[in-house]
Amino acid sequence: MVAVAPAKYPPQVYSPPSAPLRKTKPSHLTEIRPLSSSDTPLWLKSLGVLKWGTGLGSVAILASLLPLYGWSALCQYQWGQSYRQLEQLKQQERELLAAQQSQRYQVAEQIERQPQGLVRQGPQQVVFIPEKPATLGASATVTLAQVAPAPKRAVSY
């Protein structure tokens, strides 16, 4: 035999829709009503406004930072290209200097092997020309400095 506990609450009877619902509500249930806008506390309204404002501010900051980020990325890219171009120019300069020194060395070696009458430049071989007199029409005399004969020695650069 099974014992059935007595129901804590009496069974509810369905009433037709013509009957008011409030009358059928059991007395132990509390009614939950949505809060009206006038019932919302001020601190809760201010938090909602703050939430909306911070979201809008975040979107505005993000929108303003995107072009700045793009500009900085573009500057880095252009700087990298310019740096590579500068390095290429430096490499070309070094190659040209090396080629120039190589040619000078080859010319110096060739002159040492076959001097061909070339003489190293010195102060004795320089011709000094005096300044022209300031008078117009007068005949100017030009004197040449005495040129010493070139010494016979090996030429090297």
C-alpha positions, 0 to 999 in steps of 0.5 A: 500500500502506498501512502500519498502525501496530502497536497500542499497546495489545493489543485487549481481549477481552470476557469474560462477567460471571462473570469478575471485572472487576478481572482484565480491567482493563489495568494502565496504567489507574488506578482512580478511587474516590470519597472516603469521608466519612472521607477528606474533609479537615477544611479542606474540611469546614469550607469546606462548613459555612462555605458553608452558614452564609453562605447561611443567614445571607444568607437570614436577613438578606434576610428581616429587611430586607424588612419594614424596606424596606417600612416605609421605603417606607410612611413615605416615601409617608405623608410625601409625602401629608402634605407635599402636604396641608401645601402645600394648607393653606398655599395655602388660607391664602394665598388666605384672607389675600389675600381678607381683605386684598381685603375690607379694601381694598374696605371702606376704599375704600367708607368713603372714598367714603361716610364714613357718620359712621365715625371712626377709633379712637383713644385719645380715643374709649376709655372707661375703667371704673375697678375695682369696689370690693372691698366687697359691698353698697356702692354703687359709683360709676362715673366715665367718662373725658371723651370728646373729640369726634371730629375731622372727617377722612377715614377710612382703614385 
